[in-house]
Amino acid sequence: MIQTFIELAYVAAAILFILGMKRLQSPTTARAGNQMAAAGMLVAVVATLFLHDILSPVEMISGLVIGGGIGVLLARKVEMTGMPELVAAFNGFGGLASALVAGAEVARYLMTLEAGGAGDMSPAIALAPLDATTIITIVFSVLIGTITFSGSFVAFGKLGGYVSGNPIAFPGMRLLSVLVVLGALGSAGYMLTGAGDSFAAMNLEPIVQGGLALGGLALLLGVLLVIPIGGADMPVVVALLNSYSGLAAAATGFVLDNTALIVSGALVGASGLILTTIMCDAMNRSLINVLLGGFGGDDGGGGPDVEGARDDLTVNETTVEDVAIQLAYAAKVIIVPGYGMAVAQAQHQVRELSDMLQEKGVVVKYAIHPVAGRMPGHMNVLLAEANVPYEQLFEMDEVNSEFSTTDVSLVIGANDVVNPAARSDESSPIYGMPILNVDESTTAVVMKRSLRPGYSGIENMLFYNENTQMLFGDAKDSLMELITAVKEV
């Protein structure tokens, strides 16, 4: 009876996962979808604890309260600018958890046999022998989980500025990576030598030793895979590592014969791969090119200053008062948010300015590039936090045709996603990347601290267009001044 109840709970959890993911497709239902998926995970966790009689009710409640409290604290304390790093950290911990659970399963066999052997086990804890199929799933869980853990924390360091965002390489790195891969495969093969169809045929020594070697080599491999990737590609890498964490969880589900873990891991793995593909398409680059291209680096270091990057080109600098007049008398304004807006925490001022313009009869829309910011959906989340109406947010494909009929495009901290070099300069690393057609507007007002390049390290030719006006300064301060000036128009 209890087993039937547990299986039904797993089915309910799977349904909640799928419905929650479906609702994440739209900003209007995303919050409800997130809550449904969280409820599904709660159901799955509680059901698993009851199934294996792991904890007492008091211990379960204590764990839920402590874990939930940590989650609430992180959700309230972490700034939106730190959300990409937090996502990378979550991916890493998810991968590590999968690897540790697979390792714990092997440790359970070891302790059980040391305690008296398979023949002394009660039916409640009876274990099947570790055959080749089970060993292979353990290998996948440990390999993918530990790669995800170390790779995610390298991405965490790059996104947070703790590690250089530039591609990092050293002589012989590719050869070392190949040797590490071969070593990991050798360790997996050594683990398989301990498999057996009966407890008498099993040999846990190569399984344990090979597993430890595999985990160590996989940790090193995760670092070697991510450090040569440039900062501009970190959003894609985070999406890919998210997929890895799901695959590791699914592999662990097979190790434990846990339906909920298999379903949830498969959903995360598949959705992460789809998201990675979408982001690669948005950058007009293949996944192999992202992983091997070494594109982008630290922004703001050694770049050009306000006076201009090139002597042969001029920059049209404007004032808050001039921009306020243009915005107030425009028929249509498109706002293009970028990472600079996130850094300045200026989303609330953006919404206030937008509301004021709409009161004056101006049509206001927001143009969102798929890779704007440092993680997928970064701009959408920021604007949702400021209660910007969902119907005003438009994806690149929906809004690009409207720039040619727009009076003013207000670019707030965006850089690479509005760089016209992607269309015109075949020598540019971003050539062919779909961009927002800001340069087709009657006037493009760009709010930035300086003319320094973005995270890709590439000079933005939009800054030198005749119809571009640069409003230098902190985005939040400039927007507050704009709000005051628009009130007086």
Order of alpha helices (4+ residues) and beta strands (2+ residues): alpha-alpha-alpha-alpha-alpha-alpha-alpha-alpha-alpha-alpha-alpha-beta-alpha-alpha-beta-alpha-beta-alpha-beta-alpha-beta-beta-alpha
